[in-house]
Amino acid sequence: MEFIADVHLHSRYARATSRDLCCSALHRWAALKGIDVVGTGDCTHPAWAAELREQLVERGDGLLELRPELQQQAAADLPPLCRRPVRFVLSAEISSIYRKGGRTRKVHNLILLPDLGAMERLDARLDAVGNIRADGRPILGLDSRQVLELALEVCPDVLFIPAHIWTPHFSVLGSASGFDSLGECYEDLLPHIPAVETGLSSDPPMNWRLSQLDPFTLVSNSDAHSPQKLGREASCFAAELSYRGLSDALFRRGAARCTGTLEFYPEEGKYHYDGHRQCGVCWKPAQTLAAGGRCPRCGRPLTVGVLHRVELLADRPEGAPPPPASGACEYLIPLVEVIGAALGVGPAAAGVERVYHKLLAALGPEIDILRHAPVEAIAGCGEPLVAEGIRRMRCGQVKMRPGHDGEYGVIELFGPDERGRLTGREGR
């Protein structure tokens, strides 16, 4: 069967996350978004792990679901067209900060587990080597290879995925503290890694430029810090809806496959271009190289973004065709951003929420609306500008201001005067 998964996210026990993050909220928002498998996030944190044991039940296939009474409560708060089964997979992100090759390395890795017993064993092992209570994403002094080795000892079926591999400060290929190859980081255990996560600031075509990534499935996830951000990136699978099916697809066993990813425009990611946020400098790689990597305002080194880092490590030209077994790549803009652009307001405005829930009630989950709903049906809900915005998104008719140095980029669907012209209100 085909399903959509978003398995990298966080709980309210992680830093800078929403207090609303709980199992019921994750179930509800996964259903609203149209996500079939959602990660628990932070399953290494003792307090969150206790909530997972209390509120989720194992299905016997490596996935979990809300207890029946909690499912009933969640369904009562959903539009009928959004009521759907939601499965959970136990997941955690681990931050490793350590010295290797004469440099300080800061690498984030994503771990998926098939059952609560494996979660408890992993938590016990990590508790013996570091502080897993201070943050939902534990910060350990273990080498990334050691983390992988420990995880395999705890559970041979663990799925270990280098997270957002291009982020400058906390990733395996990051410009500030990463490596030039995955082999340098994971050494002899590299064959145990089935996939890499591209992150919000890169997309599959950028990653296709590196032959060293050909053996790995490219996946995308939201890395959500609030339930509303679920599904801003996700991965699509043609496989059995189970942990084994997910594993087979990531390792490319048999007919199971990751058929593609749902992507941010990478320019919208926080680290696409080079720059200094505080100095107002946002540059293409060529500009950074011409300036010797220094900020023209303060003289300090610029934060080198993902596009620049890809250029440095790529062994194929821009526009290189995808390697065999690669999935499709589909660019989406969150529905609240499309609605906000249509209304000329920010995505958090009250009017946006009203239109959002109206569309979901009439047409079903968000990802289905963005990908498949006929624009005529969207316009028929009284939202012709939203329909036009989704049409433009689907054909790539957008303007972009790239993100840099931790600041999200901006994707524009409508010019300053277009809303009035398209609604016939120009000059009124």
C-alpha positions in Angstrom: 0.0 0.0 0.0 1.0 3.7 -0.2 1.4 5.8 2.8 2.9 9.1 4.0 5.3 9.3 6.9 6.7 12.1 8.9 9.0 10.5 11.5 11.3 13.3 12.7 9.7 15.7 15.2 9.9 16.7 18.9 7.9 16.5 22.1 7.2 19.3 24.5 10.2 18.1 26.5 12.6 19.4 23.9 13.9 23.0 23.9 12.0 25.6 22.0 8.9 23.5 21.4 5.2 24.0 21.8 3.6 23.1 25.1 0.7 21.6 23.1 2.8 18.7 21.9 1.2 15.5 23.3 0.1 12.2 21.8 -3.5 13.2 21.2 -2.3 16.5 19.5 0.1 14.6 17.2 -2.7 12.1 16.3 -5.1 15.0 15.6 -2.7 17.0 13.5 -1.4 14.0 11.6 -5.1 13.3 10.6 -5.7 16.9 9.6 -2.5 16.9 7.5 -3.1 13.4 5.9 -0.1 11.7 7.5 -0.4 7.9 8.0 2.7 7.3 10.1 4.0 9.9 12.6 7.1 9.7 14.8 6.8 10.1 18.5 10.0 12.1 18.8 12.1 12.3 21.9 11.4 8.7 23.0 14.8 8.8 24.9 13.4 11.4 27.4 12.1 9.5 30.5 9.0 11.6 31.1 7.9 11.5 27.5 8.7 7.8 27.3 6.4 7.3 30.3 3.6 9.2 28.5 4.1 7.0 25.4 3.8 3.8 27.4 0.6 5.2 29.0 -1.2 6.6 26.0 -0.1 4.4 23.1 -0.6 0.7 22.5 1.5 -1.6 20.3 -0.2 -3.1 17.3 2.1 -6.1 16.9 3.6 -4.8 13.6 6.2 -2.4 15.0 3.9 0.5 15.0 1.7 2.0 17.7 -1.6 3.9 18.0 -3.5 5.9 20.5 -5.5 3.9 23.1 -9.1 3.4 21.9 -10.7 5.9 24.3 -8.2 8.6 23.2 -8.8 7.8 19.6 -12.5 8.4 20.1 -11.9 11.7 21.8 -9.6 12.8 18.9 -12.0 11.7 16.2 -14.8 13.9 17.8 -12.6 16.9 17.2 -11.9 16.1 13.5 -13.9 16.9 10.3 -15.5 13.7 9.0 -13.3 13.7 5.9 -10.1 13.9 8.0 -11.0 11.0 10.3 -8.4 8.3 9.5 -6.1 5.8 11.2 -2.9 7.3 12.5 0.1 5.1 13.3 3.0 6.1 15.5 6.6 4.9 15.2 9.0 5.3 18.2 11.6 7.9 17.2 14.3 10.1 18.8 17.0 12.6 17.6 20.3 12.4 19.4 22.9 15.2 19.3 26.5 14.0 19.4 29.2 16.6 20.2 32.7 15.2 20.2 36.3 15.5 18.8 37.3 13.6 15.8 40.0 14.2 13.2 41.3 17.2 15.1 38.0 19.1 15.0 34.9 19.4 17.2 32.0 17.6 15.5 28.3 18.3 16.1 26.1 15.7 14.4 22.4 14.9 14.8 21.1 11.4 14.1 17.5 10.1 13.9 16.7 6.7 15.5 13.6 4.6 14.9 12.7 1.6 17.0 10.2 -1.3 16.5 8.8 -1.7 20.1 8.6 -0.3 23.6 11.1 -2.9 24.9 13.8 -1.6 22.5 13.0 1.9 23.6 13.5 1.0 27.2 16.8 -0.8 26.5 18.1 2.1 24.5 17.1 4.6 27.2 18.8 2.6 29.9 22.1 2.4 27.8 22.0 6.1 27.0 21.2 7.0 30.7 24.4 5.3 31.7 26.6 7.5 29.4 24.9 10.9 29.5 22.1 13.2 30.6 18.9 12.2 28.9 16.7 14.2 31.1 17.8 17.8 30.4 16.4 17.9 26.9 14.1 15.9 24.7 17.0 15.8 22.2 19.8 14.4 24.4 23.2 15.9 24.0 25.9 13.2 24.3 29.7 13.2 24.1 29.6 10.0 22.1 31.1 9.7 18.6 28.3 9.2 16.0 29.7 5.8 15.1 29.5 4.8 18.8 25.9 5.9 18.9 25.1 3.7 15.9 27.0 0.8 17.4 25.2 1.1 20.7 21.8 1.3 18.9 22.6 -1.8 16.9 23.6 -3.7 20.1 20.3 -2.7 21.7 18.2 -3.5 18.7 19.5 -5.0 15.5 16.4 -3.8 13.7 17.0 -0.1 14.6 16.7 2.4 11.7 19.5 4.9 12.0 19.3 8.0 9.8 21.7 10.9 9.7 19.4 14.0 10.3 19.2 17.1 8.1 22.6 16.2 6.7 23.5 19.7 5.4 22.6 22.0 8.3 25.8 24.0 9.0 26.2 23.5 12.7 24.6 20.1 13.6 24.9 17.6 10.8 27.2 15.0 9.3 28.0 17.1 6.2 27.5 20.5 7.7 30.0 23.3 6.9 30.8 24.2 10.5 31.3 20.9 12.2 30.6 18.1 9.9 32.7 15.8 7.7 33.3 15.7 3.9 31.9 12.2 3.6 29.6 9.9 5.5 32.3 7.2 5.6 34.6 9.5 7.7 31.8 9.7 10.3 30.4 6.2 10.5 33.4 4.2 9.2 32.8 0.5 9.0 29.2 0.7 10.2 28.1 2.8 7.2 26.3 -0.2 5.6 23.9 -0.2 8.5 22.5 3.2 7.5 19.7 2.9 5.0 18.8 6.6 4.4 19.7 10.2 4.9 17.4 13.1 5.7 17.9 16.0 3.3 16.6 18.7 5.6 14.5 21.8 4.9 17.3 23.7 3.1 18.1 21.1 0.5 16.1 19.0 -1.9 16.7 15.7 -3.8 18.2 17.3 -6.9 20.8 19.0 -4.8 21.7 15.7 -3.2 21.7 13.8 -6.6 24.9 15.8 -7.3 26.9 13.7 -4.9 27.6 10.1 -6.0 28.5 9.2 -2.4 24.8 9.5 -1.5 23.6 7.2 -4.3 23.4 4.1 -2.0 21.1 5.8 0.4 17.3 6.5 0.3 16.7 10.2 0.5 13.9 11.0 3.0 12.3 14.2 4.2 10.6 15.0 7.5 9.2 18.1 9.2 11.5 18.3 12.3 8.4 19.9 13.8 8.5 21.7 17.0 4.8 22.2 17.2 2.0 19.9 16.0 0.8 22.4 13.4 4.2 22.1 11.6 3.7 18.4 10.9 3.9 17.4 7.3 5.7 20.5 6.0 8.1 17.9 4.7 7.3 14.2 4.5 8.1 11.0 2.6 5.9 8.7 0.6 6.2 4.9 0.6 4.9 2.0 -1.4 5.2 -0.7 1.2 3.4 -2.7 3.9 2.1 -0.4 6.6 4.4 -1.7 9.3 7.8 -1.2 10.8 9.1 -4.0 8.6 7.5 -2.3 5.6 9.2 1.0 6.4 12.5 -0.8 7.0 12.3 -2.7 3.7 11.5 0.5 1.8 14.4 2.4 3.3 16.8 -0.4 2.7 15.3 -1.0 -0.8 14.5 -4.6 -0.1 12.2 -6.3 -2.6 9.5 -4.2 -4.1 9.1 -1.9 -1.1 10.3 1.7 -2.0 10.3 5.2 -0.9 8.4 6.6 -3.9 9.3 10.2 -3.2 9.4 13.2 -0.9 7.1 16.2 -0.2 9.4 19.2 0.0 9.7 22.7 1.2 11.1 24.8 -1.6 14.7 24.6 -0.3 15.1 28.4 -0.6 12.5 28.6 2.2 14.9 26.7 4.6 16.9 28.6 7.2 20.3 27.8 5.8 20.0 27.8 2.0 22.2 30.8 1.1 25.3 32.1 2.9 25.0 35.1 5.1 24.8 37.0 8.4 21.3 37.6 9.6 22.3 40.4 12.0 24.2 42.2 9.3 21.5 41.8 6.7 23.9 39.9 4.3 22.4 37.1 2.2 24.7 35.9 -0.6 25.0 33.3 -3.3 28.1 31.0 -2.9 30.0 32.9 -5.7 29.6 36.2 -3.7 30.9 34.6 -0.6 33.9 33.1 -2.4 34.7 36.5 -4.1 34.7 38.1 -0.6 37.0 35.5 0.9 34.2 34.2 3.1 34.1 37.4 5.2 31.0 39.5 6.0 31.4 43.0 4.5 29.7 44.6 7.5 31.4 43.0 10.5 34.4 41.2 9.0 33.6 37.9 10.6 33.3 34.6 8.7 29.9 34.2 7.0 27.6 31.3 7.9 28.1 29.0 4.8 24.8 27.7 3.7 23.6 24.4 2.3 23.8 25.4 -1.4 27.5 26.5 -1.0 28.3 23.3 0.9 26.7 21.1 -1.8 28.8 23.0 -4.5 32.0 22.2 -2.6 31.3 18.5 -2.2 29.4 17.7 -5.4 31.1 15.6 -8.1 28.2 16.1 -10.6 27.0 19.2 -12.3 23.9 21.1 -11.4 20.8 19.5 -13.0 22.4 16.0 -12.9 19.8 13.3 -13.5 18.7 11.2 -10.5 20.5 8.0 -9.8 18.6 4.7 -10.2 15.9 3.9 -7.6 15.4 7.6 -6.8 12.0 8.8 -5.8 10.0 11.7 -7.1 10.3 15.2 -5.6 7.2 17.3 -5.1 7.3 20.9 -3.7 4.5 22.1 -1.4 3.8 25.2 0.5 1.9 24.8 3.8 -1.8 25.5 3.3 -1.9 28.3 5.9 0.8 30.1 4.0 -1.1 29.8 0.7 -4.3 31.1 2.5 -2.3 34.0 4.1 -0.9 35.0 0.7 -4.3 35.0 -0.8 -5.7 37.1 2.0 -2.7 39.4 2.3 -2.1 38.5 5.9 0.3 36.4 7.9 -0.3 32.6 8.3 -1.2 33.0 12.0 -4.1 35.4 11.4 -7.5 34.4 12.7 -9.0 34.6 9.2 -6.5 32.1 7.9 -7.5 29.5 10.5 -11.2 30.0 9.6 -10.5 29.4 5.9 -8.2 26.5 6.7 -10.7 24.5 8.6 -13.5 25.3 6.1 -11.4 23.8 3.3 -10.5 20.7 5.3 -14.2 20.2 6.2 -15.1 20.4 2.5 -12.2 18.7 0.8 -10.3 16.5 3.3 -6.7 16.6 4.7 -4.3 19.3 3.9 -1.7 17.3 1.9 -4.5 15.9 -0.2 -5.8 19.5 -0.9 -2.3 20.7 -1.8 -1.5 17.8 -4.1 -4.7 16.5 -5.6 -7.8 18.7 -5.0 -9.1 20.2 -8.3 -8.5 23.9 -8.3 -12.2 24.3 -9.3 -13.2 22.5 -6.2 -11.1 24.8 -4.0 -12.5 27.9 -5.8 -16.0 26.4 -5.3 -15.5 26.7 -1.6 -15.5 30.5 -2.0 -11.7 30.7 -2.2 -10.7 31.5 -5.8 -7.4 33.2 -4.7 -6.4 30.2 -2.6 -7.2 28.0 -5.7 -4.9 30.2 -7.8 -2.2 30.1 -5.2 -2.3 26.3 -5.2 -2.2 26.2 -9.0 0.9 28.4 -8.9 2.5 26.3 -6.3 2.0 23.1 -8.3 3.6 24.6 -11.4 6.4 26.4 -9.6 5.2 29.9 -10.4 6.6 31.5 -7.3 9.1 34.1 -6.3 11.7 33.3 -3.7 13.8 35.2 -1.1 16.2 32.6 0.2 16.8 31.8 3.8 20.2 32.2 5.4 22.0 32.1 8.8 19.0 30.7 10.7 16.4 32.9 9.1 13.6 31.2 7.0 13.3 32.3 3.4 10.1 33.8 1.9 8.1 32.3 -0.9 5.8 34.7 -2.7 2.8 33.5 -4.6 1.3 37.0 -5.4 2.8 40.3 -6.2 1.8 43.5 -4.3 -0.9 44.5 -6.7 -2.1 41.1 -7.9 -4.7 40.3 -5.3 -6.8 43.3 -6.2 -6.5 42.6 -9.9 -7.3 39.0 -9.6 -10.4 39.7 -7.5 -11.5 42.6 -9.6 -11.0 45.1 -6.8 -8.1 47.0 -8.2 -8.4 50.7 -7.7 -11.5 50.4 -5.5 
